[in-house]
Amino acid sequence: MAAMVAAAANALPHPTKGTSISGPVAAGFAGGTAAGSTDAFRYERMSPRQLSDAIRRCPVAFVSAGIVEWHGEQSACGLDGLKAESLGWMATELLGGVCFPHVWLGPDASTPFDPTRYPRGTVTIDKTLYLTAADELLTQIEAMGFRVAVYLSGHYPGVIPDVAKRFNQRGKMKVISVSENQVVRDMPAGDHAATWETSVLQVLRPGLVDLSRLPPLPRGTRPAGQVMPPAWKFGQRSEYYGVYGSDPRVWANTLFGRRGVEAVIEGLAREIRQALGDASYARHRRGIVWPFDTRQTPEVRYDYQLPYQWIKRFEQAPVVYVALPAAGELAEPLTRQAARYARKTGGMVFPPLFYGPRRDGAGVHLSGKLFGRVVDQIVRDLIDMDFRVVALLPSADLEPDVRKGLADLKTPDGQARVVVIDPSDAAPGPTDQAEVPSQLAGAIRAMVPSGATSRQLAVQWRVDGGRTIKDLREGVYGPADARVYECTFELSQAEAAGAVQLDLGTVENHCELVVNNAPALVDHWPPYRFILSGRVKPGPNTLRVTVHHEPQPTLDRWYYRVAPARLAGPVMLAFWNP
């Protein structure tokens, strides 16, 4: 045991300092006042001595996991992650133990944003990569001397029973891998964006649910009020996309949310008692102090955005910032700087990707190779949904080889740029208002239309090599697995010399675009926009758009409807001087 405690003492690089959880959340989780919060249960805020003492007192580790994912029009996009992170903080403080930073990852089975109006939005990684990451983290936590680890996934496919089984068979550290609904008894629990998840988010992160964003209830139907809802079936609702379970317009309420959270905390305590073999664990604990409004103004956090807010910021500037703190390091300095940039340039701030390996090897971390693969997949997902600039903010303490690998991330089709902001550029100045780095500003000017002039592509289109139409709104009928639309358009010297974007408008629903016989560009989600800078020339240019109608990747099968392949436009060109 002495060796394990020594290992724990070396698991943090140095004593850390920091402010408490921002405002309202801290108030709820730390006894009612943000100023009184020490967050002493959070790993990244502990000194080595504090960590060693915490493990001696209560060798229980909490690791929460969850992703950003569509959860209806009424809830923040980060519901899964915010739910699990908040429950992890609450459970650790009330029951005892150490809470590790949230794992903003999940496997690839998930609900994308509404495919008729939004980019894909939801971000996941390969399942094998996800399981490997969880195994690496838990192995290091086990070596620190913890007897029990709770791996709490707010994204239900993120539960890792096979990984937990391997740890439990070894017999050193018990791993409890559950989603929050799995530990609840004697009340209904678990759904997707319906009564349960909406109610729980209402009480854990107030301000991040707005039921008025859902369609009005049918005449004669009213909200049930502050009641416990009846049991439901986990099935999709036809009224609106991506909601599975009973109708949150009727049944979601804060009474149910609070009872549900209390049941989760009690369920986790019960599971931990059994794993520890200690019937006294957390038998006596204080009551929950519920948090206040969580919203920020202006809101730039990706995970805090409701869908209508998300699309507004995306349309203003498809730019996303990702903080990459090193192991054992507070994420707040990097995320605050990212928020400053987002407020100046537009765009939004993705949740921080914790567990980057440190240059000195300290702290619980992913291996350099694995962390690099995780970041690569996250970046590719963000680019796939048409973010034009992905700005990475790595910690100065991140392993040098990892930082070098970030600089090698490429976007070969020219549809996006990855910018790695030097840590010295990211450090706030004396007024805490650091200027936007020139590399970042240049990438945004090149990729994001600002002050652009636009014109509709008013040309004749040839369809499937035969019929010619002047207006894409004209119906094109007859059986076909694909439609091919071709045209020629003219650009002036000035137009071709600057930055150019083509917007196809309405596409149903998968397209391949070829300009001047250059390599094809492909998209399967709105908006169907393509950067043509460097692909076009003064004078005549040829354009060929091949359209298929097929289910988008990961789309819930209930929401796909067979329909003709179709380009409906309007097709617009935008020009600006980068």
C-alpha positions in Angstrom: 0.0 0.0 0.0 2.9 2.4 0.7 4.1 1.9 -2.8 0.7 2.7 -4.2 0.4 5.9 -2.1 3.9 6.9 -3.4 2.7 6.4 -6.9 -0.3 8.6 -6.2 1.9 11.3 -4.9 3.8 11.3 -8.2 0.6 11.2 -10.3 0.4 15.0 -10.3 3.2 17.2 -11.6 2.9 19.9 -8.9 0.4 21.5 -6.6 -2.3 23.1 -8.6 -4.3 26.3 -8.0 -7.4 27.5 -9.6 -10.8 29.1 -9.1 -13.8 27.1 -8.3 -16.3 25.7 -10.8 -17.7 28.7 -12.6 -20.4 30.6 -10.6 -23.7 28.8 -10.5 -22.5 25.2 -10.8 -20.0 25.6 -8.0 -22.7 27.1 -5.8 -24.8 24.0 -6.2 -22.1 21.4 -5.8 -20.1 23.1 -3.0 -22.6 24.0 -0.3 -24.4 27.0 -1.7 -21.7 29.7 -2.4 -19.2 29.7 -5.2 -16.8 31.7 -3.0 -16.7 28.9 -0.5 -16.0 26.1 -3.0 -12.6 24.4 -2.8 -13.4 21.6 -5.3 -11.1 19.6 -3.1 -12.5 16.3 -4.6 -11.3 17.2 -8.2 -8.1 15.4 -9.2 -6.7 18.3 -11.4 -7.1 20.7 -8.4 -5.2 18.5 -5.9 -1.6 18.7 -4.8 0.3 15.4 -4.6 -0.1 15.3 -0.8 -3.9 16.0 -1.1 -4.3 13.2 -3.6 -2.4 10.7 -1.4 -4.5 11.7 1.6 -7.7 11.4 -0.4 -6.9 7.9 -1.6 -6.0 6.8 2.0 -9.3 8.2 3.3 -11.5 6.9 0.4 -10.0 4.9 -2.4 -12.8 5.5 -4.8 -12.3 7.1 -8.2 -15.0 8.7 -10.4 -14.5 9.1 -14.1 -17.4 10.5 -16.2 -17.7 10.2 -19.9 -20.1 11.6 -22.6 -20.2 13.4 -25.9 -21.8 16.3 -27.7 -24.9 15.0 -29.5 -28.3 16.0 -30.7 -30.9 15.8 -27.8 -33.8 17.5 -29.4 -34.4 21.2 -30.0 -35.0 21.8 -26.3 -31.7 20.8 -24.7 -28.0 21.8 -24.9 -26.0 19.8 -27.4 -23.6 18.7 -24.6 -26.4 17.0 -22.6 -24.7 13.6 -22.3 -21.4 15.0 -21.2 -22.8 17.7 -19.0 -25.1 15.2 -17.3 -22.4 12.7 -16.5 -19.8 15.4 -15.5 -22.3 17.0 -13.1 -23.3 13.7 -11.6 -19.6 12.8 -11.2 -18.9 16.0 -9.3 -22.0 15.6 -7.2 -21.4 12.0 -6.3 -17.8 12.5 -5.4 -18.5 15.4 -3.1 -21.5 13.7 -1.4 -20.2 10.2 -1.2 -16.4 10.5 -1.0 -13.5 9.9 -3.4 -11.6 11.6 -6.2 -13.2 12.9 -9.4 -11.1 12.8 -12.5 -11.6 15.1 -15.5 -14.5 14.4 -17.8 -13.8 12.2 -20.9 -15.4 14.1 -23.8 -15.4 11.0 -25.9 -17.8 8.2 -27.0 -18.1 5.5 -29.6 -19.6 6.0 -33.0 -23.2 4.9 -32.5 -25.1 8.2 -31.9 -27.8 10.5 -33.0 -26.6 13.2 -35.5 -28.2 16.7 -35.6 -31.5 17.0 -37.6 -30.3 16.1 -41.1 -32.8 18.4 -42.8 -31.4 21.6 -41.3 -28.1 21.1 -39.6 -24.5 19.9 -40.1 -23.9 16.5 -38.5 -23.0 18.2 -35.2 -22.5 15.0 -33.1 -18.8 14.1 -32.5 -17.7 10.5 -31.7 -14.6 8.4 -32.2 -14.0 4.8 -33.3 -15.2 2.3 -30.7 -11.9 0.4 -30.5 -10.0 3.7 -29.9 -12.5 4.7 -27.3 -12.2 1.4 -25.4 -8.4 1.6 -25.6 -8.5 5.1 -24.1 -10.7 4.0 -21.2 -8.4 1.0 -20.5 -5.3 3.2 -20.4 -6.8 5.7 -18.0 -8.3 3.1 -15.7 -5.0 1.2 -15.7 -3.1 4.2 -14.4 -5.9 5.0 -11.8 -5.6 1.4 -10.6 -1.8 1.8 -10.1 -2.4 4.8 -7.9 -4.0 2.6 -5.2 -7.7 3.1 -5.8 -9.8 0.1 -4.9 -13.0 1.1 -6.9 -13.4 3.1 -10.0 -16.8 4.3 -11.2 -16.9 4.9 -15.0 -20.1 6.8 -15.5 -21.2 7.3 -19.1 -23.9 9.8 -19.9 -23.8 8.5 -23.5 -25.4 5.1 -23.1 -23.2 3.3 -25.8 -20.2 4.6 -23.8 -20.6 2.0 -21.1 -17.6 -0.4 -21.1 -18.7 -3.7 -19.6 -15.9 -5.7 -21.3 -13.2 -3.4 -20.0 -14.7 -3.4 -16.5 -14.8 -7.2 -16.6 -11.1 -7.5 -17.3 -10.3 -5.3 -14.3 -12.7 -7.1 -12.0 -11.2 -10.4 -13.0 -7.7 -9.2 -12.1 -9.0 -8.4 -8.6 -6.9 -5.3 -7.8 -9.4 -2.5 -8.6 -13.1 -3.0 -9.1 -14.6 -1.1 -12.0 -18.3 -0.1 -12.0 -19.2 0.8 -15.6 -22.7 2.2 -15.9 -24.9 4.8 -17.4 -26.8 6.8 -14.8 -30.2 5.2 -15.4 -28.8 1.7 -14.7 -28.4 2.3 -11.0 -31.9 3.7 -10.5 -34.5 1.6 -8.7 -38.3 2.0 -8.2 -38.9 4.7 -10.7 -38.7 5.1 -14.5 -35.2 6.2 -15.8 -33.3 6.3 -19.1 -34.4 7.6 -22.5 -32.9 9.8 -25.2 -33.7 13.5 -25.1 -37.2 12.8 -23.6 -38.7 13.1 -20.1 -35.7 11.6 -18.1 -32.8 13.3 -19.7 -34.6 16.6 -20.1 -35.6 16.7 -16.5 -32.2 15.7 -15.2 -30.4 18.4 -17.3 -33.0 21.0 -16.0 -31.8 20.4 -12.4 -28.1 19.8 -13.0 -27.5 22.6 -15.5 -30.4 25.1 -15.2 -30.8 27.4 -18.1 -29.7 24.8 -20.7 -33.2 23.5 -21.3 -35.9 25.4 -23.2 -39.1 23.4 -23.7 -40.6 26.2 -25.7 -38.3 25.2 -28.6 -40.4 22.1 -29.1 -43.6 22.2 -31.3 -46.8 23.2 -29.4 -48.8 20.5 -27.7 -52.0 19.3 -29.5 -55.1 21.2 -28.5 -56.5 19.8 -25.3 -53.1 18.5 -24.0 -51.4 20.3 -21.2 -48.1 19.8 -19.3 -48.7 17.4 -16.3 -46.8 19.7 -13.9 -44.6 18.7 -11.0 -45.4 15.0 -10.9 -43.7 11.7 -11.2 -44.3 10.4 -14.8 -45.6 6.9 -15.6 -43.2 4.4 -17.2 -42.5 4.7 -20.9 -41.1 2.6 -23.8 -37.8 3.5 -25.3 -39.0 4.3 -28.8 -38.8 7.2 -31.2 -41.4 9.9 -31.2 -42.9 10.9 -34.6 -43.5 14.5 -33.5 -39.9 15.5 -33.6 -36.5 14.1 -34.5 -34.2 12.3 -32.2 -36.5 12.0 -29.1 -37.0 8.5 -27.6 -39.4 8.0 -24.7 -42.3 9.8 -23.2 -43.2 13.4 -24.3 -41.0 15.9 -22.5 -43.5 18.7 -23.3 -46.0 16.9 -21.0 -43.9 15.0 -18.4 -40.5 16.8 -18.0 -40.3 18.7 -14.7 -37.9 19.6 -12.0 -39.5 17.5 -9.3 -38.9 14.4 -11.4 -35.4 15.6 -12.2 -34.4 16.0 -8.6 -35.9 12.7 -7.5 -34.0 11.1 -10.4 -30.7 12.6 -9.5 -31.2 11.6 -5.8 -31.9 8.0 -7.0 -28.7 8.0 -9.1 -26.6 9.2 -6.2 -28.1 6.5 -3.9 -27.7 3.9 -6.6 -24.0 4.7 -7.1 -23.5 4.6 -3.3 -25.1 1.1 -3.2 -22.8 -0.2 -6.0 -19.7 1.2 -4.4 -20.6 -0.3 -1.0 -20.8 -3.7 -2.6 -17.6 -3.2 -4.6 -15.7 -2.0 -1.5 -17.2 -4.6 0.8 -18.0 -1.7 3.2 -21.6 -1.3 4.2 -20.9 2.0 6.0 -19.7 3.9 2.8 -21.7 7.1 2.4 -24.4 6.1 4.8 -24.4 9.5 6.4 -24.2 12.4 4.0 -25.7 15.9 3.7 -28.5 16.8 1.3 -28.0 18.1 -2.2 -27.8 21.9 -2.8 -29.1 22.5 -6.3 -27.2 24.7 -8.7 -28.5 28.0 -10.2 -28.7 29.2 -13.8 -25.7 27.9 -15.8 -26.0 30.1 -18.9 -23.3 32.4 -20.1 -23.7 35.5 -22.2 -22.7 35.6 -25.0 -22.7 31.8 -25.2 -19.7 30.4 -27.1 -19.4 26.9 -25.5 -20.3 24.2 -28.1 -21.7 21.9 -25.4 -23.9 24.7 -23.9 -25.6 25.7 -27.2 -29.2 24.7 -27.8 -29.4 23.7 -31.5 -30.9 27.0 -32.7 -28.0 28.8 -30.9 -25.5 26.4 -32.4 -26.6 26.9 -35.9 -26.7 30.7 -35.5 -23.0 30.8 -34.4 -22.1 28.3 -37.0 -23.7 30.4 -39.8 -21.9 33.5 -38.5 -18.5 31.8 -38.5 -17.8 28.1 -39.0 -14.8 28.2 -36.7 -14.2 25.9 -33.7 -11.6 26.1 -30.9 -10.4 23.0 -29.0 -8.3 23.2 -25.8 -5.8 20.5 -25.2 -4.6 20.6 -21.6 -1.8 18.4 -20.4 -2.4 15.7 -17.7 -3.2 17.1 -14.3 -3.6 20.6 -15.6 -6.5 22.9 -15.2 -8.3 23.4 -18.5 -9.8 26.8 -17.6 -6.9 29.1 -18.8 -7.0 27.5 -22.3 -10.7 27.4 -22.5 -11.0 31.0 -21.4 -8.5 32.1 -24.1 -10.5 30.1 -26.6 -13.6 31.9 -25.5 -11.9 35.2 -26.0 -11.0 34.3 -29.5 -14.5 33.0 -30.3 -16.0 36.2 -29.1 -13.7 38.2 -31.3 -13.7 36.0 -34.5 -17.1 34.2 -34.2 -17.4 30.5 -33.8 -17.6 28.3 -30.7 -15.5 26.5 -28.2 -15.5 22.7 -28.1 -15.1 21.0 -24.7 -11.5 20.4 -23.7 -9.9 17.1 -24.5 -8.2 16.2 -21.2 -5.5 13.6 -20.6 -2.8 14.9 -23.0 0.6 13.4 -22.1 2.9 15.8 -20.3 6.5 16.4 -21.3 7.6 15.1 -17.8 5.3 12.0 -18.0 3.4 12.9 -14.9 -0.3 12.7 -14.3 -3.0 10.3 -15.5 -2.8 10.6 -19.3 -3.2 8.9 -22.6 -0.1 7.7 -24.5 1.2 10.2 -27.0 0.2 8.0 -30.0 -3.3 7.3 -28.7 -3.9 11.0 -27.8 -2.8 12.0 -31.2 -5.3 9.5 -32.8 -8.1 10.8 -30.6 -7.4 14.4 -31.6 -7.1 13.5 -35.3 -10.6 11.8 -35.2 -12.2 14.7 -33.4 -10.7 17.2 -35.9 -11.9 15.1 -38.9 -15.4 14.9 -37.4 -15.5 18.7 -37.0 -14.2 19.2 -40.6 -16.8 16.7 -41.9 -19.6 18.9 -40.6 -18.2 21.9 -42.5 -16.2 23.8 -39.9 -13.8 25.8 -42.0 -11.2 26.5 -39.3 -10.3 24.2 -36.4 -8.1 26.0 -34.0 -6.2 23.8 -31.5 -4.9 25.3 -28.2 -2.3 22.9 -26.8 -0.8 23.3 -23.4 2.9 24.4 -23.2 3.4 21.3 -21.0 2.1 18.9 -23.7 4.6 16.3 -24.8 6.7 17.8 -27.7 6.1 14.9 -30.1 2.4 15.3 -29.6 2.6 19.0 -30.4 4.6 18.2 -33.5 2.0 15.6 -34.6 -0.7 18.3 -34.2 1.2 20.5 -36.7 1.2 17.7 -39.2 -2.7 17.4 -39.3 -3.7 18.0 -42.9 -6.9 18.7 -44.8 -5.9 17.6 -48.3 -9.1 18.8 -50.1 -8.7 22.4 -49.1 -12.1 22.6 -47.5 -10.7 23.5 -44.0 -7.6 24.6 -42.2 -6.2 23.3 -38.9 -4.4 26.0 -36.9 -2.2 25.1 -34.0 -1.9 28.1 -31.7 1.5 28.4 -30.1 1.1 28.4 -26.3 3.0 31.7 -26.0 0.4 33.2 -28.3 -2.4 31.8 -26.2 -1.2 33.3 -23.0 -3.4 36.3 -22.0 -1.7 39.7 -22.0 -1.7 42.2 -19.1 -5.3 43.2 -19.8 -6.4 39.6 -20.3 -7.3 40.5 -23.9 -4.6 38.9 -26.1 -4.9 39.6 -29.8 -5.9 37.0 -32.2 -2.7 35.3 -33.6 -1.9 36.3 -37.2 -1.9 32.6 -38.4 -5.4 32.1 -37.0 -6.7 35.5 -38.4 -5.2 34.6 -41.8 -6.9 31.2 -41.9 -10.3 32.8 -41.0 -10.0 35.4 -43.6 -9.2 32.7 -46.2 -11.9 30.3 -45.3 -14.8 32.3 -43.9 -16.8 34.7 -46.2 -16.7 38.1 -44.6 -17.8 41.1 -46.6 -18.4 38.8 -49.5 -20.3 39.6 -52.6 -22.7 37.0 -53.8 -24.5 36.1 -57.0 -26.8 33.3 -58.1 -25.5 30.9 -60.6 -28.0 31.7 -63.3 -27.1 29.2 -66.1 -28.6 26.4 -68.0 -28.2 22.9 -66.5 -27.9 19.7 -68.4 -29.5 16.8 -66.5 -28.2 13.2 -67.0 -26.5 14.2 -70.2 -29.8 15.0 -71.9 -32.5 17.4 -70.9 -31.6 21.1 -70.4 -33.3 23.2 -67.7 -33.0 26.9 -66.7 -34.4 26.6 -63.2 -33.4 23.8 -60.8 -36.9 24.0 -59.2 -38.3 22.3 -62.4 -39.2 18.7 -61.6 -37.0 16.0 -63.1 -38.8 12.7 -63.1 -38.1 9.0 -63.9 -36.3 6.2 -62.1 -32.6 6.8 -61.4 -30.1 5.8 -58.7 -28.4 9.2 -59.3 -28.8 12.5 -61.1 -26.0 14.3 -62.8 -26.3 18.1 -63.2 -23.8 19.9 -65.4 -23.2 23.5 -66.3 -20.6 26.0 -67.4 -20.2 29.3 -65.6 -18.0 32.4 -66.2 -15.8 34.2 -63.7 -14.0 37.5 -64.0 -10.3 37.9 -63.4 -11.0 39.6 -60.0 -13.5 36.9 -59.0 -11.2 34.0 -59.7 -8.2 35.7 -58.0 -9.8 35.9 -54.6 -11.6 33.4 -52.3 -14.6 31.6 -53.8 -17.4 29.6 -52.1 -20.1 27.6 -53.9 -23.4 26.9 -52.0 -25.6 24.3 -53.7 -28.6 25.2 -51.6 -31.0 22.2 -51.3 -29.5 18.8 -52.1 -31.4 15.5 -51.6 -29.1 14.3 -50.2 -25.6 13.1 -51.0 -23.5 14.9 -53.6 -20.2 14.7 -55.4 -18.9 17.9 -57.0 -16.3 18.3 -59.7 -15.0 21.6 -60.9 -12.8 21.8 -64.0 -12.0 18.1 -63.7 -10.3 18.6 -60.3 -10.6 15.8 -57.7 -14.2 15.4 -56.5 -15.5 17.0 -53.3 -18.1 15.1 -51.4 -20.8 16.0 -48.8 -23.8 14.3 -47.3 -25.1 16.8 -44.8 -26.3 20.4 -45.1 -25.0 23.0 -45.7 -23.8 21.9 -49.1 -21.0 24.5 -49.4 -17.6 24.1 -51.0 -14.5 26.3 -51.1 -13.4 26.6 -54.7 -10.4 28.9 -54.2 -7.6 27.6 -56.4 -9.9 25.3 -58.4 -11.5 28.0 -60.6 -10.0 30.3 -63.3 -11.0 33.4 -65.2 -13.4 32.7 -68.0 -15.4 29.5 -68.4 -15.4 26.9 -65.7 -17.2 23.5 -65.8 -19.2 22.1 -62.9 -20.6 18.6 -62.5 -22.8 17.7 -59.5 -23.7 14.0 -59.0 -26.6 13.5 -56.5 -27.6 10.3 -54.8 -30.4 9.9 -52.3 -29.3 7.6 -49.4 -29.2 7.5 -45.6 -26.6 9.7 -44.1 -23.9 8.0 -42.0 -25.2 7.2 -38.4 -28.7 8.6 -39.2 -31.4 6.8 -37.2 -33.0 4.5 -39.7 -36.6 5.6 -38.7 -35.9 9.1 -40.1 -34.8 8.1 -43.6 -37.4 8.3 -46.3 -36.7 7.1 -49.8 -37.0 9.9 -52.3 -35.6 11.0 -55.7 -32.1 12.3 -55.9 -32.4 16.0 -56.5 -30.4 19.3 -56.7 -32.9 22.1 -56.1 -30.7 25.1 -55.4 -30.6 28.0 -55.4 -26.9 27.7 -56.3 -24.9 30.7 -55.1 -21.3 31.9 -55.5 -19.6 34.1 -52.9 -16.4 36.1 -53.5 -14.2 37.9 -51.0 -10.7 39.1 -50.6 -8.8 37.1 -48.0 
